[in-house]
Amino acid sequence: MDVVLTDGAPAAQDAVERARLSGMHFDVVFVDVSLPSTDGFTLAQELRQMPEVVGRIIMMLNSGVSLNDVARC
């Protein structure tokens, strides 16, 4: 199993695309709710639109205390 770390939404989308081009895929994608360039929920929605992520697990992580975010996870 390979682990790929990224520092935000654009880099995460690029990592998924690079994996696709190399014939690989991610079984699980971990997304932090709080990202520097966008919120994790937006990234998760965008990833769900990518054919290479359809049917994969996207797990949301939240270190904050917002009950609204917890409910959305």
Secondary structure by P-SEA (a helix, b strand, c coil): cbbbbbccaaaaaaaaaaaaaacccccbbbbbcccccccaaaaaaaaaaccccccbbbbbbbccccaaaaaac
